Amino acid sequence: MRDGLRREVIVLVGLVLAVDLVFGAVYFLARLRSASDAVKLGFTVLWTLATLAVVLRGLTRLRKARQQTPSTRV
């Protein structure tokens, strides 16, 4: 794996973990465990959309980096 691809994978994994860490911390610090079902659902939707945005960005950058890397397959 080329250095550019490796870097993009590490950034993608790191950003997904960061989003999960932030949203997990907010969930517990805001005491959402005892919130209404509607609030929990809204929070889950926001968490999912944030994760989706990070993953789509990362996969787009991976695809671009991969297209720029010469293939060594025979």
N, CA, C and O atoms as a Tripos MOL2 file, in Angstrom:
@<TRIPOS>MOLECULE
protein
  296   295    74     0     0
PROTEIN
NO_CHARGES

@<TRIPOS>ATOM
      1 N           0.8560   -1.1810    0.0000 N.3       1 MET1
      2 CA          0.0000    0.0000    0.0000 C.3       1 MET1
      3 C           0.8960    1.2360    0.0000 C.2       1 MET1
      4 O           1.8500    1.3210    0.7740 O.2       1 MET1
      5 N           0.5920    2.1620   -0.8450 N.am      2 ARG2
      6 CA          1.3860    3.3780   -0.9450 C.3       2 ARG2
      7 C           1.1790    4.2400    0.2920 C.2       2 ARG2
      8 O           0.1840    4.0980    1.0030 O.2       2 ARG2
      9 N           2.1260    5.1330    0.5380 N.am      3 ASP3
     10 CA          2.0650    5.9800    1.7280 C.3       3 ASP3
     11 C           0.8090    6.8420    1.7490 C.2       3 ASP3
     12 O           0.2060    7.0220    2.8070 O.2       3 ASP3
     13 N           0.4030    7.3760    0.6000 N.am      4 GLY4
     14 CA         -0.7890    8.2130    0.5280 C.3       4 GLY4
     15 C          -2.0480    7.4480    0.8990 C.2       4 GLY4
     16 O          -2.9090    7.9570    1.6160 O.2       4 GLY4
     17 N          -2.1460    6.2180    0.4030 N.am      5 LEU5
     18 CA         -3.3150    5.3900    0.7260 C.3       5 LEU5
     19 C          -3.3260    5.0200    2.2050 C.2       5 LEU5
     20 O          -4.3610    5.0750    2.8700 O.2       5 LEU5
     21 N          -2.1670    4.6470    2.6930 N.am      6 ARG6
     22 CA         -2.0620    4.2710    4.1130 C.3       6 ARG6
     23 C          -2.4770    5.4450    5.0050 C.2       6 ARG6
     24 O          -3.2020    5.2710    5.9840 O.2       6 ARG6
     25 N          -2.0050    6.6380    4.6490 N.am      7 ARG7
     26 CA         -2.3360    7.8320    5.4200 C.3       7 ARG7
     27 C          -3.8390    8.0910    5.4030 C.2       7 ARG7
     28 O          -4.4250    8.4110    6.4370 O.2       7 ARG7
     29 N          -4.4650    7.9550    4.2360 N.am      8 GLU8
     30 CA         -5.9110    8.1970    4.1260 C.3       8 GLU8
     31 C          -6.7130    7.1840    4.9420 C.2       8 GLU8
     32 O          -7.7240    7.5370    5.5500 O.2       8 GLU8
     33 N          -6.2670    5.9330    4.9560 N.am      9 VAL9
     34 CA         -6.9550    4.9100    5.7570 C.3       9 VAL9
     35 C          -6.8400    5.2390    7.2400 C.2       9 VAL9
     36 O          -7.8150    5.1320    7.9830 O.2       9 VAL9
     37 N          -5.6570    5.6350    7.6630 N.am     10 ILE10
     38 CA         -5.4450    5.9780    9.0760 C.3      10 ILE10
     39 C          -6.2850    7.1870    9.4640 C.2      10 ILE10
     40 O          -6.8750    7.2160   10.5440 O.2      10 ILE10
     41 N          -6.3400    8.1860    8.5850 N.am     11 VAL11
     42 CA         -7.1600    9.3730    8.8610 C.3      11 VAL11
     43 C          -8.6340    8.9900    8.9330 C.2      11 VAL11
     44 O          -9.3480    9.4560    9.8220 O.2      11 VAL11
     45 N          -9.0990    8.1510    8.0170 N.am     12 LEU12
     46 CA        -10.5070    7.7250    8.0160 C.3      12 LEU12
     47 C         -10.8590    7.0030    9.3150 C.2      12 LEU12
     48 O         -11.8620    7.3240    9.9530 O.2      12 LEU12
     49 N         -10.0550    6.0510    9.6990 N.am     13 VAL13
     50 CA        -10.3200    5.3010   10.9370 C.3      13 VAL13
     51 C         -10.2640    6.2380   12.1460 C.2      13 VAL13
     52 O         -11.1060    6.1590   13.0400 O.2      13 VAL13
     53 N          -9.2740    7.1150   12.1640 N.am     14 GLY14
     54 CA         -9.1450    8.0590   13.2760 C.3      14 GLY14
     55 C         -10.3330    8.9960   13.3910 C.2      14 GLY14
     56 O         -10.8080    9.2690   14.4940 O.2      14 GLY14
     57 N         -10.8170    9.4920   12.2530 N.am     15 LEU15
     58 CA        -11.9680   10.4000   12.2910 C.3      15 LEU15
     59 C         -13.2490    9.6860   12.7240 C.2      15 LEU15
     60 O         -14.0560   10.2490   13.4640 O.2      15 LEU15
     61 N         -13.4330    8.4580   12.2680 N.am     16 VAL16
     62 CA        -14.6160    7.6960   12.7010 C.3      16 VAL16
     63 C         -14.5470    7.4500   14.2070 C.2      16 VAL16
     64 O         -15.5530    7.5850   14.9040 O.2      16 VAL16
     65 N         -13.3770    7.0920   14.7060 N.am     17 LEU17
     66 CA        -13.2310    6.8950   16.1540 C.3      17 LEU17
     67 C         -13.4580    8.1960   16.9190 C.2      17 LEU17
     68 O         -14.0540    8.1880   17.9950 O.2      17 LEU17
     69 N         -12.9850    9.3110   16.3670 N.am     18 ALA18
     70 CA        -13.1850   10.6080   17.0200 C.3      18 ALA18
     71 C         -14.6650   10.9780   17.0770 C.2      18 ALA18
     72 O         -15.1460   11.4590   18.1030 O.2      18 ALA18
     73 N         -15.3870   10.7550   15.9810 N.am     19 VAL19
     74 CA        -16.8320   11.0370   15.9710 C.3      19 VAL19
     75 C         -17.5270   10.1770   17.0160 C.2      19 VAL19
     76 O         -18.3620   10.6700   17.7740 O.2      19 VAL19
     77 N         -17.1880    8.8990   17.0580 N.am     20 ASP20
     78 CA        -17.8020    8.0060   18.0450 C.3      20 ASP20
     79 C         -17.4700    8.4400   19.4690 C.2      20 ASP20
     80 O         -18.3330    8.4090   20.3450 O.2      20 ASP20
     81 N         -16.2340    8.8390   19.7000 N.am     21 LEU21
     82 CA        -15.8220    9.2910   21.0280 C.3      21 LEU21
     83 C         -16.6020   10.5390   21.4460 C.2      21 LEU21
     84 O         -17.0970   10.6200   22.5700 O.2      21 LEU21
     85 N         -16.7090   11.4990   20.5440 N.am     22 VAL22
     86 CA        -17.4230   12.7450   20.8580 C.3      22 VAL22
     87 C         -18.9000   12.4680   21.1270 C.2      22 VAL22
     88 O         -19.4440   12.9220   22.1340 O.2      22 VAL22
     89 N         -19.5470   11.7290   20.2350 N.am     23 PHE23
     90 CA        -20.9700   11.4720   20.4230 C.3      23 PHE23
     91 C         -21.2350   10.5760   21.6370 C.2      23 PHE23
     92 O         -22.2360   10.7520   22.3310 O.2      23 PHE23
     93 N         -20.3470    9.6240   21.8910 N.am     24 GLY24
     94 CA        -20.4910    8.7950   23.0880 C.3      24 GLY24
     95 C         -20.3610    9.6170   24.3510 C.2      24 GLY24
     96 O         -21.1150    9.4250   25.3050 O.2      24 GLY24
     97 N         -19.4010   10.5380   24.3600 N.am     25 ALA25
     98 CA        -19.2210   11.4070   25.5330 C.3      25 ALA25
     99 C         -20.4270   12.3180   25.7290 C.2      25 ALA25
    100 O         -20.8970   12.5000   26.8520 O.2      25 ALA25
    101 N         -20.9230   12.8850   24.6430 N.am     26 VAL26
    102 CA        -22.1060   13.7560   24.7430 C.3      26 VAL26
    103 C         -23.2960   12.9590   25.2680 C.2      26 VAL26
    104 O         -24.0610   13.4570   26.0930 O.2      26 VAL26
    105 N         -23.4540   11.7410   24.8000 N.am     27 TYR27
    106 CA        -24.5720   10.9030   25.2440 C.3      27 TYR27
    107 C         -24.5600   10.7300   26.7630 C.2      27 TYR27
    108 O         -25.5900   10.8780   27.4200 O.2      27 TYR27
    109 N         -23.3960   10.4180   27.3080 N.am     28 PHE28
    110 CA        -23.3220   10.1870   28.7500 C.3      28 PHE28
    111 C         -23.3050   11.4830   29.5480 C.2      28 PHE28
    112 O         -23.9370   11.5660   30.6010 O.2      28 PHE28
    113 N         -22.5920   12.4950   29.0640 N.am     29 LEU29
    114 CA        -22.5210   13.7610   29.7980 C.3      29 LEU29
    115 C         -23.8580   14.5040   29.8110 C.2      29 LEU29
    116 O         -24.1870   15.1850   30.7820 O.2      29 LEU29
    117 N         -24.6220   14.3680   28.7310 N.am     30 ALA30
    118 CA        -25.9340   15.0210   28.6650 C.3      30 ALA30
    119 C         -27.0280   14.1420   29.2840 C.2      30 ALA30
    120 O         -28.2060   14.4970   29.2830 O.2      30 ALA30
    121 N         -26.6130   13.0070   29.8040 N.am     31 ARG31
    122 CA        -27.5490   12.0660   30.4480 C.3      31 ARG31
    123 C         -28.7230   11.7120   29.5370 C.2      31 ARG31
    124 O         -29.8820   11.7270   29.9520 O.2      31 ARG31
    125 N         -28.3960   11.3950   28.2970 N.am     32 LEU32
    126 CA        -29.4330   11.0490   27.3290 C.3      32 LEU32
    127 C         -30.0080    9.6600   27.5710 C.2      32 LEU32
    128 O         -31.0210    9.2930   26.9770 O.2      32 LEU32
    129 N         -29.3700    8.8940   28.4340 N.am     33 ARG33
    130 CA        -29.8990    7.5670   28.7600 C.3      33 ARG33
    131 C         -31.3220    7.6670   29.3170 C.2      33 ARG33
    132 O         -32.1550    6.7920   29.0810 O.2      33 ARG33
    133 N         -31.5850    8.7410   30.0550 N.am     34 SER34
    134 CA        -32.9170    8.9060   30.6520 C.3      34 SER34
    135 C         -33.7970    9.8610   29.8410 C.2      34 SER34
    136 O         -34.8700   10.2540   30.3000 O.2      34 SER34
    137 N         -33.3500   10.2380   28.6380 N.am     35 ALA35
    138 CA        -34.1430   11.1440   27.7930 C.3      35 ALA35
    139 C         -35.2840   10.3790   27.1260 C.2      35 ALA35
    140 O         -35.3420    9.1500   27.1650 O.2      35 ALA35
    141 N         -36.1780   11.1330   26.5220 N.am     36 SER36
    142 CA        -37.3100   10.5030   25.8330 C.3      36 SER36
    143 C         -36.8200    9.7510   24.5980 C.2      36 SER36
    144 O         -35.7080    9.9660   24.1150 O.2      36 SER36
    145 N         -37.6700    8.8750   24.1090 N.am     37 ASP37
    146 CA        -37.3130    8.1000   22.9250 C.3      37 ASP37
    147 C         -37.0850    8.9970   21.7150 C.2      37 ASP37
    148 O         -36.2140    8.7210   20.8890 O.2      37 ASP37
    149 N         -37.8620   10.0670   21.6080 N.am     38 ALA38
    150 CA        -37.7100   10.9860   20.4730 C.3      38 ALA38
    151 C         -36.3430   11.6740   20.5070 C.2      38 ALA38
    152 O         -35.7040   11.8350   19.4670 O.2      38 ALA38
    153 N         -35.8990   12.0730   21.6790 N.am     39 VAL39
    154 CA        -34.5870   12.7090   21.8080 C.3      39 VAL39
    155 C         -33.4870   11.7170   21.4630 C.2      39 VAL39
    156 O         -32.5390   12.0560   20.7550 O.2      39 VAL39
    157 N         -33.6140   10.4870   21.9640 N.am     40 LYS40
    158 CA        -32.6260    9.4590   21.6520 C.3      40 LYS40
    159 C         -32.5710    9.1750   20.1530 C.2      40 LYS40
    160 O         -31.4910    9.0020   19.5870 O.2      40 LYS40
    161 N         -33.7330    9.1290   19.5180 N.am     41 LEU41
    162 CA        -33.7820    8.8800   18.0820 C.3      41 LEU41
    163 C         -33.1160   10.0240   17.3210 C.2      41 LEU41
    164 O         -32.3400    9.7850   16.3950 O.2      41 LEU41
    165 N         -33.4130   11.2560   17.7060 N.am     42 GLY42
    166 CA        -32.7890   12.4110   17.0680 C.3      42 GLY42
    167 C         -31.2820   12.3970   17.2310 C.2      42 GLY42
    168 O         -30.5480   12.6910   16.2880 O.2      42 GLY42
    169 N         -30.8210   12.0580   18.4180 N.am     43 PHE43
    170 CA        -29.3910   11.9770   18.6850 C.3      43 PHE43
    171 C         -28.7500   10.8950   17.8180 C.2      43 PHE43
    172 O         -27.6710   11.0970   17.2610 O.2      43 PHE43
    173 N         -29.4090    9.7620   17.7070 N.am     44 THR44
    174 CA        -28.9010    8.6640   16.8930 C.3      44 THR44
    175 C         -28.8310    9.0570   15.4200 C.2      44 THR44
    176 O         -27.8780    8.7040   14.7250 O.2      44 THR44
    177 N         -29.8310    9.7810   14.9500 N.am     45 VAL45
    178 CA        -29.8280   10.2500   13.5600 C.3      45 VAL45
    179 C         -28.6530   11.1990   13.3310 C.2      45 VAL45
    180 O         -27.9530   11.0760   12.3260 O.2      45 VAL45
    181 N         -28.4270   12.1400   14.2420 N.am     46 LEU46
    182 CA        -27.2970   13.0600   14.1120 C.3      46 LEU46
    183 C         -25.9680   12.3090   14.1110 C.2      46 LEU46
    184 O         -25.0810   12.5950   13.3060 O.2      46 LEU46
    185 N         -25.8440   11.3580   15.0100 N.am     47 TRP47
    186 CA        -24.6180   10.5510   15.1100 C.3      47 TRP47
    187 C         -24.3780    9.7960   13.7990 C.2      47 TRP47
    188 O         -23.2590    9.7680   13.2850 O.2      47 TRP47
    189 N         -25.4290    9.1900   13.2720 N.am     48 THR48
    190 CA        -25.3120    8.4350   12.0300 C.3      48 THR48
    191 C         -24.9340    9.3400   10.8650 C.2      48 THR48
    192 O         -24.0820    8.9810   10.0520 O.2      48 THR48
    193 N         -25.5640   10.5150   10.7750 N.am     49 LEU49
    194 CA        -25.2540   11.4430    9.6870 C.3      49 LEU49
    195 C         -23.8170   11.9630    9.7850 C.2      49 LEU49
    196 O         -23.1400   12.1180    8.7690 O.2      49 LEU49
    197 N         -23.3620   12.2270   10.9940 N.am     50 ALA50
    198 CA        -21.9780   12.6840   11.1720 C.3      50 ALA50
    199 C         -20.9980   11.5860   10.7560 C.2      50 ALA50
    200 O         -20.0070   11.8620   10.0790 O.2      50 ALA50
    201 N         -21.2700   10.3550   11.1550 N.am     51 THR51
    202 CA        -20.4120    9.2420   10.7700 C.3      51 THR51
    203 C         -20.4430    9.0340    9.2620 C.2      51 THR51
    204 O         -19.4040    8.8000    8.6440 O.2      51 THR51
    205 N         -21.6290    9.1190    8.6690 N.am     52 LEU52
    206 CA        -21.7670    8.9720    7.2250 C.3      52 LEU52
    207 C         -20.9660   10.0340    6.4790 C.2      52 LEU52
    208 O         -20.2950    9.7290    5.4930 O.2      52 LEU52
    209 N         -21.0340   11.2730    6.9430 N.am     53 ALA53
    210 CA        -20.2830   12.3590    6.3010 C.3      53 ALA53
    211 C         -18.7820   12.0930    6.3580 C.2      53 ALA53
    212 O         -18.0750   12.2960    5.3710 O.2      53 ALA53
    213 N         -18.2990   11.6420    7.5040 N.am     54 VAL54
    214 CA        -16.8710   11.3510    7.6540 C.3      54 VAL54
    215 C         -16.4640   10.1910    6.7510 C.2      54 VAL54
    216 O         -15.4180   10.2510    6.1040 O.2      54 VAL54
    217 N         -17.2690    9.1470    6.7000 N.am     55 VAL55
    218 CA        -16.9390    7.9740    5.8890 C.3      55 VAL55
    219 C         -16.9820    8.3120    4.4020 C.2      55 VAL55
    220 O         -16.0930    7.9050    3.6550 O.2      55 VAL55
    221 N         -17.9920    9.0440    3.9640 N.am     56 LEU56
    222 CA        -18.0700    9.4090    2.5520 C.3      56 LEU56
    223 C         -16.8910   10.2740    2.1410 C.2      56 LEU56
    224 O         -16.3350   10.0950    1.0580 O.2      56 LEU56
    225 N         -16.5090   11.2050    2.9960 N.am     57 ARG57
    226 CA        -15.3400   12.0430    2.7160 C.3      57 ARG57
    227 C         -14.0910   11.1850    2.6030 C.2      57 ARG57
    228 O         -13.3000   11.3400    1.6730 O.2      57 ARG57
    229 N         -13.9210   10.2770    3.5620 N.am     58 GLY58
    230 CA        -12.7390    9.4260    3.5640 C.3      58 GLY58
    231 C         -12.6810    8.4900    2.3760 C.2      58 GLY58
    232 O         -11.6190    8.3110    1.7790 O.2      58 GLY58
    233 N         -13.8080    7.8890    2.0250 N.am     59 LEU59
    234 CA        -13.8220    6.9700    0.8860 C.3      59 LEU59
    235 C         -13.5840    7.7050   -0.4300 C.2      59 LEU59
    236 O         -12.9460    7.1700   -1.3360 O.2      59 LEU59
    237 N         -14.0960    8.9280   -0.5340 N.am     60 THR60
    238 CA        -13.8450    9.7380   -1.7250 C.3      60 THR60
    239 C         -12.3590   10.0460   -1.8530 C.2      60 THR60
    240 O         -11.7870    9.9510   -2.9390 O.2      60 THR60
    241 N         -11.7420   10.4140   -0.7440 N.am     61 ARG61
    242 CA        -10.3090   10.7110   -0.7680 C.3      61 ARG61
    243 C          -9.4860    9.4510   -1.0430 C.2      61 ARG61
    244 O          -8.4600    9.5210   -1.7200 O.2      61 ARG61
    245 N          -9.9230    8.3060   -0.5260 N.am     62 LEU62
    246 CA         -9.2300    7.0480   -0.8110 C.3      62 LEU62
    247 C          -9.3160    6.6970   -2.2920 C.2      62 LEU62
    248 O          -8.3260    6.2830   -2.8950 O.2      62 LEU62
    249 N         -10.4960    6.8620   -2.8750 N.am     63 ARG63
    250 CA        -10.6590    6.5650   -4.2920 C.3      63 ARG63
    251 C          -9.7630    7.4660   -5.1420 C.2      63 ARG63
    252 O          -9.1250    7.0050   -6.0890 O.2      63 ARG63
    253 N          -9.7210    8.7450   -4.7960 N.am     64 LYS64
    254 CA         -8.8900    9.6890   -5.5370 C.3      64 LYS64
    255 C          -7.4090    9.3220   -5.3980 C.2      64 LYS64
    256 O          -6.6670    9.3540   -6.3800 O.2      64 LYS64
    257 N          -6.9860    8.9790   -4.2000 N.am     65 ALA65
    258 CA         -5.5860    8.6010   -3.9730 C.3      65 ALA65
    259 C          -5.2470    7.3050   -4.7020 C.2      65 ALA65
    260 O          -4.1390    7.1390   -5.2120 O.2      65 ALA65
    261 N          -6.2030    6.3970   -4.7460 N.am     66 ARG66
    262 CA         -5.9670    5.1180   -5.4140 C.3      66 ARG66
    263 C          -5.8590    5.2970   -6.9220 C.2      66 ARG66
    264 O          -5.0660    4.6160   -7.5720 O.2      66 ARG66
    265 N          -6.6490    6.2060   -7.4810 N.am     67 GLN67
    266 CA         -6.5820    6.4540   -8.9270 C.3      67 GLN67
    267 C          -5.2700    7.1220   -9.3030 C.2      67 GLN67
    268 O          -4.8050    6.9760  -10.4330 O.2      67 GLN67
    269 N          -4.6760    7.8420   -8.3880 N.am     68 GLN68
    270 CA         -3.4130    8.5140   -8.6680 C.3      68 GLN68
    271 C          -2.2140    7.5760   -8.4820 C.2      68 GLN68
    272 O          -1.1110    7.8870   -8.9310 O.2      68 GLN68
    273 N          -2.4240    6.4450   -7.8310 N.am     69 THR69
    274 CA         -1.3470    5.4980   -7.5710 C.3      69 THR69
    275 C          -1.2780    4.5040   -8.7390 C.2      69 THR69
    276 O          -2.2780    3.8700   -9.0750 O.2      69 THR69
    277 N          -0.1020    4.3710   -9.3510 N.am     70 PRO70
    278 CA          0.0170    3.4080  -10.4520 C.3      70 PRO70
    279 C          -0.2120    1.9830   -9.9540 C.2      70 PRO70
    280 O           0.2560    1.6030   -8.8810 O.2      70 PRO70
    281 N          -0.9230    1.2210  -10.7320 N.am     71 SER71
    282 CA         -1.2280   -0.1520  -10.3580 C.3      71 SER71
    283 C          -0.0140   -1.0490  -10.6040 C.2      71 SER71
    284 O           0.6810   -0.8960  -11.6080 O.2      71 SER71
    285 N           0.2360   -1.9790   -9.6910 N.am     72 THR72
    286 CA          1.3330   -2.9170   -9.8400 C.3      72 THR72
    287 C           0.8140   -4.3260  -10.1440 C.2      72 THR72
    288 O           1.5800   -5.2890  -10.1680 O.2      72 THR72
    289 N          -0.4980   -4.4300  -10.3760 N.am     73 ARG73
    290 CA         -1.0830   -5.7380  -10.6810 C.3      73 ARG73
    291 C          -0.7210   -6.1650  -12.0930 C.2      73 ARG73
    292 O          -0.5510   -5.3400  -12.9910 O.2      73 ARG73
    293 N          -0.6090   -7.4680  -12.2630 N.am     74 VAL74
    294 CA         -0.2930   -8.0090  -13.5860 C.3      74 VAL74
    295 C          -1.4670   -8.7900  -14.0910 C.2      74 VAL74
    296 O          -1.4180   -9.3360  -15.1930 O.2      74 VAL74
@<TRIPOS>BOND
     1     1     2 1
     2     2     3 1
     3     3     4 2
     4     3     5 am
     5     5     6 1
     6     6     7 1
     7     7     8 2
     8     7     9 am
     9     9    10 1
    10    10    11 1
    11    11    12 2
    12    11    13 am
    13    13    14 1
    14    14    15 1
    15    15    16 2
    16    15    17 am
    17    17    18 1
    18    18    19 1
    19    19    20 2
    20    19    21 am
    21    21    22 1
    22    22    23 1
    23    23    24 2
    24    23    25 am
    25    25    26 1
    26    26    27 1
    27    27    28 2
    28    27    29 am
    29    29    30 1
    30    30    31 1
    31    31    32 2
    32    31    33 am
    33    33    34 1
    34    34    35 1
    35    35    36 2
    36    35    37 am
    37    37    38 1
    38    38    39 1
    39    39    40 2
    40    39    41 am
    41    41    42 1
    42    42    43 1
    43    43    44 2
    44    43    45 am
    45    45    46 1
    46    46    47 1
    47    47    48 2
    48    47    49 am
    49    49    50 1
    50    50    51 1
    51    51    52 2
    52    51    53 am
    53    53    54 1
    54    54    55 1
    55    55    56 2
    56    55    57 am
    57    57    58 1
    58    58    59 1
    59    59    60 2
    60    59    61 am
    61    61    62 1
    62    62    63 1
    63    63    64 2
    64    63    65 am
    65    65    66 1
    66    66    67 1
    67    67    68 2
    68    67    69 am
    69    69    70 1
    70    70    71 1
    71    71    72 2
    72    71    73 am
    73    73    74 1
    74    74    75 1
    75    75    76 2
    76    75    77 am
    77    77    78 1
    78    78    79 1
    79    79    80 2
    80    79    81 am
    81    81    82 1
    82    82    83 1
    83    83    84 2
    84    83    85 am
    85    85    86 1
    86    86    87 1
    87    87    88 2
    88    87    89 am
    89    89    90 1
    90    90    91 1
    91    91    92 2
    92    91    93 am
    93    93    94 1
    94    94    95 1
    95    95    96 2
    96    95    97 am
    97    97    98 1
    98    98    99 1
    99    99   100 2
   100    99   101 am
   101   101   102 1
   102   102   103 1
   103   103   104 2
   104   103   105 am
   105   105   106 1
   106   106   107 1
   107   107   108 2
   108   107   109 am
   109   109   110 1
   110   110   111 1
   111   111   112 2
   112   111   113 am
   113   113   114 1
   114   114   115 1
   115   115   116 2
   116   115   117 am
   117   117   118 1
   118   118   119 1
   119   119   120 2
   120   119   121 am
   121   121   122 1
   122   122   123 1
   123   123   124 2
   124   123   125 am
   125   125   126 1
   126   126   127 1
   127   127   128 2
   128   127   129 am
   129   129   130 1
   130   130   131 1
   131   131   132 2
   132   131   133 am
   133   133   134 1
   134   134   135 1
   135   135   136 2
   136   135   137 am
   137   137   138 1
   138   138   139 1
   139   139   140 2
   140   139   141 am
   141   141   142 1
   142   142   143 1
   143   143   144 2
   144   143   145 am
   145   145   146 1
   146   146   147 1
   147   147   148 2
   148   147   149 am
   149   149   150 1
   150   150   151 1
   151   151   152 2
   152   151   153 am
   153   153   154 1
   154   154   155 1
   155   155   156 2
   156   155   157 am
   157   157   158 1
   158   158   159 1
   159   159   160 2
   160   159   161 am
   161   161   162 1
   162   162   163 1
   163   163   164 2
   164   163   165 am
   165   165   166 1
   166   166   167 1
   167   167   168 2
   168   167   169 am
   169   169   170 1
   170   170   171 1
   171   171   172 2
   172   171   173 am
   173   173   174 1
   174   174   175 1
   175   175   176 2
   176   175   177 am
   177   177   178 1
   178   178   179 1
   179   179   180 2
   180   179   181 am
   181   181   182 1
   182   182   183 1
   183   183   184 2
   184   183   185 am
   185   185   186 1
   186   186   187 1
   187   187   188 2
   188   187   189 am
   189   189   190 1
   190   190   191 1
   191   191   192 2
   192   191   193 am
   193   193   194 1
   194   194   195 1
   195   195   196 2
   196   195   197 am
   197   197   198 1
   198   198   199 1
   199   199   200 2
   200   199   201 am
   201   201   202 1
   202   202   203 1
   203   203   204 2
   204   203   205 am
   205   205   206 1
   206   206   207 1
   207   207   208 2
   208   207   209 am
   209   209   210 1
   210   210   211 1
   211   211   212 2
   212   211   213 am
   213   213   214 1
   214   214   215 1
   215   215   216 2
   216   215   217 am
   217   217   218 1
   218   218   219 1
   219   219   220 2
   220   219   221 am
   221   221   222 1
   222   222   223 1
   223   223   224 2
   224   223   225 am
   225   225   226 1
   226   226   227 1
   227   227   228 2
   228   227   229 am
   229   229   230 1
   230   230   231 1
   231   231   232 2
   232   231   233 am
   233   233   234 1
   234   234   235 1
   235   235   236 2
   236   235   237 am
   237   237   238 1
   238   238   239 1
   239   239   240 2
   240   239   241 am
   241   241   242 1
   242   242   243 1
   243   243   244 2
   244   243   245 am
   245   245   246 1
   246   246   247 1
   247   247   248 2
   248   247   249 am
   249   249   250 1
   250   250   251 1
   251   251   252 2
   252   251   253 am
   253   253   254 1
   254   254   255 1
   255   255   256 2
   256   255   257 am
   257   257   258 1
   258   258   259 1
   259   259   260 2
   260   259   261 am
   261   261   262 1
   262   262   263 1
   263   263   264 2
   264   263   265 am
   265   265   266 1
   266   266   267 1
   267   267   268 2
   268   267   269 am
   269   269   270 1
   270   270   271 1
   271   271   272 2
   272   271   273 am
   273   273   274 1
   274   274   275 1
   275   275   276 2
   276   275   277 am
   277   277   278 1
   278   278   279 1
   279   279   280 2
   280   279   281 am
   281   281   282 1
   282   282   283 1
   283   283   284 2
   284   283   285 am
   285   285   286 1
   286   286   287 1
   287   287   288 2
   288   287   289 am
   289   289   290 1
   290   290   291 1
   291   291   292 2
   292   291   293 am
   293   293   294 1
   294   294   295 1
   295   295   296 2
@<TRIPOS>SUBSTRUCTURE
     1 MET1         2 RESIDUE 1 A MET
     2 ARG2         6 RESIDUE 1 A ARG
     3 ASP3        10 RESIDUE 1 A ASP
     4 GLY4        14 RESIDUE 1 A GLY
     5 LEU5        18 RESIDUE 1 A LEU
     6 ARG6        22 RESIDUE 1 A ARG
     7 ARG7        26 RESIDUE 1 A ARG
     8 GLU8        30 RESIDUE 1 A GLU
     9 VAL9        34 RESIDUE 1 A VAL
    10 ILE10       38 RESIDUE 1 A ILE
    11 VAL11       42 RESIDUE 1 A VAL
    12 LEU12       46 RESIDUE 1 A LEU
    13 VAL13       50 RESIDUE 1 A VAL
    14 GLY14       54 RESIDUE 1 A GLY
    15 LEU15       58 RESIDUE 1 A LEU
    16 VAL16       62 RESIDUE 1 A VAL
    17 LEU17       66 RESIDUE 1 A LEU
    18 ALA18       70 RESIDUE 1 A ALA
    19 VAL19       74 RESIDUE 1 A VAL
    20 ASP20       78 RESIDUE 1 A ASP
    21 LEU21       82 RESIDUE 1 A LEU
    22 VAL22       86 RESIDUE 1 A VAL
    23 PHE23       90 RESIDUE 1 A PHE
    24 GLY24       94 RESIDUE 1 A GLY
    25 ALA25       98 RESIDUE 1 A ALA
    26 VAL26      102 RESIDUE 1 A VAL
    27 TYR27      106 RESIDUE 1 A TYR
    28 PHE28      110 RESIDUE 1 A PHE
    29 LEU29      114 RESIDUE 1 A LEU
    30 ALA30      118 RESIDUE 1 A ALA
    31 ARG31      122 RESIDUE 1 A ARG
    32 LEU32      126 RESIDUE 1 A LEU
    33 ARG33      130 RESIDUE 1 A ARG
    34 SER34      134 RESIDUE 1 A SER
    35 ALA35      138 RESIDUE 1 A ALA
    36 SER36      142 RESIDUE 1 A SER
    37 ASP37      146 RESIDUE 1 A ASP
    38 ALA38      150 RESIDUE 1 A ALA
    39 VAL39      154 RESIDUE 1 A VAL
    40 LYS40      158 RESIDUE 1 A LYS
    41 LEU41      162 RESIDUE 1 A LEU
    42 GLY42      166 RESIDUE 1 A GLY
    43 PHE43      170 RESIDUE 1 A PHE
    44 THR44      174 RESIDUE 1 A THR
    45 VAL45      178 RESIDUE 1 A VAL
    46 LEU46      182 RESIDUE 1 A LEU
    47 TRP47      186 RESIDUE 1 A TRP
    48 THR48      190 RESIDUE 1 A THR
    49 LEU49      194 RESIDUE 1 A LEU
    50 ALA50      198 RESIDUE 1 A ALA
    51 THR51      202 RESIDUE 1 A THR
    52 LEU52      206 RESIDUE 1 A LEU
    53 ALA53      210 RESIDUE 1 A ALA
    54 VAL54      214 RESIDUE 1 A VAL
    55 VAL55      218 RESIDUE 1 A VAL
    56 LEU56      222 RESIDUE 1 A LEU
    57 ARG57      226 RESIDUE 1 A ARG
    58 GLY58      230 RESIDUE 1 A GLY
    59 LEU59      234 RESIDUE 1 A LEU
    60 THR60      238 RESIDUE 1 A THR
    61 ARG61      242 RESIDUE 1 A ARG
    62 LEU62      246 RESIDUE 1 A LEU
    63 ARG63      250 RESIDUE 1 A ARG
    64 LYS64      254 RESIDUE 1 A LYS
    65 ALA65      258 RESIDUE 1 A ALA
    66 ARG66      262 RESIDUE 1 A ARG
    67 GLN67      266 RESIDUE 1 A GLN
    68 GLN68      270 RESIDUE 1 A GLN
    69 THR69      274 RESIDUE 1 A THR
    70 PRO70      278 RESIDUE 1 A PRO
    71 SER71      282 RESIDUE 1 A SER
    72 THR72      286 RESIDUE 1 A THR
    73 ARG73      290 RESIDUE 1 A ARG
    74 VAL74      294 RESIDUE 1 A VAL
